[in-house]
């Protein structure tokens, strides 16, 4: 069974640009969650999608948005990039929403210059 | 608001030692607790998941316990090996929240 895949693995962007990250969950999993990981703040929850609906949202500005497609694949978008957005962005999939076992992808390393 | 603390933040041990990593949480109303390991620059690998009704879970050399009433979980690693070197994170699932600790960075030297 294939694991969670994230593309691209690495990105370098300039301040003010926008970026879209993609996550494909494990086959049969319908929930996708996104996290931002930085050395100072650790893992911070961005949002969770289940059946194409945003179920939960963390405390991030509106520049961070996401969506989920009917095949459970999810995308995350960050607009008007800031230097502080440089981080490892991780997505996790689980069979259903809420407090279920999560499986993580390898992450996308975003560097904003 | 759920707060999750992991102690110690870093740990260095010689190969072969048994060790205990700690995870404490402030709100005992949880569904489950999951332990992960993370290698540098990589994603998280699930190790063990303990449901709120369980006291412990075991997988190979790993044993995780959960004491909901005291808000604590421990991850016991037996006979540590250099390949165990990684950051270990715990994640607590509440009724509407998923909260991670900041992790314990473990270094096992040969």
Interface residues (C-beta under 8 A of the other chain):
Chain A: X4 X6 X33 X35 X42 X43 X45 X48 X56 X88 X90 X92 X98 X99 X100 X101 X102 X103 X104 X105 X106 X107 X109
Chain B: X30 X31 X32 X34 X36 X41 X42 X43 X44 X45 X46 X49 X89 X91 X93 X94 X96 X97 X98 X99 X100 X101 X102 X103
